[in-house]
Amino acid sequence: MKLLISGVSGYIGSHLLKKIDPEKYQVAVLVRKSIQDTLPGTIIINVNDPDWKKKVQSFGPDTVIHLAAHLTSGDDENQIDKLIEANIRFGTHLLDAIRSSKVKVFINTGTFAEYHIKEGKKTPAYLYAATKTAFLSIIEYYQSIIGFKLLNIVPYTVYGGRHSAKKMIDYIFESLGSSSDIKMTPGEQVLDFIHIEDVVDFYNTLLSRLDQIDKNNLEVHLGSGIGITPKKITELMEVISGVKANINWGGLSYRRNDTMFSVAPQHLTGSQIGWTPSINIEKGIRLYLKEKQVDDI
């Protein structure tokens, strides 16, 4: 299989690329800058190259995993162009690049923040989520032209591993034994935490079972199906680490349209392709704390 992946310098993409089997897949990646830790034989296509579309066409992918995105909960003037460029314009050019290829499967990445109010109905919480929803319509247009199978993957609260941007769980970790309190929201959101190792395992399982998927359009919600609040996460981390957290719950207000309940619906989870997560939240926090100990050495 010829596999084209965008967003390999991002959180999920960088972890996924390390676990792709080079014996099974011929891989090409789309990047904006040089990257390290690529697979042996990986073809690197820089999208700043004026001929990047021709190089994609020359590679001729069978399957595309589109992970590239600009992620932010902000919608101020400074973010608008970045969101449109990364989440709509670039993706549309990618679709244009593959329109003459024989792409069989396009695997897109959505976000749980598209389902702000109720399950099954897209009501984006942030402009970021709105661009994801808008781009899905563009994919469906190109699907009608190219004829590929569309799989839309909706990740929930991913944690663990190394990443550049701080996540909620990182702030909780930093509060352990802190002399000054860490200001956070009241911490009553019910969220679905899924470990990055499970996320990577999901994508690899999905790739191995693409031929078994008989639907032309399938949306998979990538989560555990189990909700837990940041306060409960904190209590669990305190018990496992043996260190008390210093958090000022309510020191920050919830963001406008903050998602208060976001748990993957069981009937739309990875069980659709015969996959279930193997890392529960306790095991995940233990892995997280172990990773942090290694980073501190």
Protein Blocks (a to p, Z undefined) as FASTA:
>chain_A
ZZddehklmmklmmmmmmpcfklpccddddfbdcehiaehiacddfkbmklmmmmmmnop
abdcdfbdcddfbfcfklmmmmmmmmmmmmmmmmmmmmmpccfbdcddddfklmmmbghi
acdfbfklmmmmmmmmmmmmmmmmnopacddddddddeejjdfbdcfklmmmmmgopabd
cdddehlaccddddfklmmmmmmmmmmmmmmpmbfbdcddddehiacdfklmmmmmmmmn
opacdddehkaccdehiafbdcddfklmmklnopacfbdfklmmmmmmmmmmmmmZZ
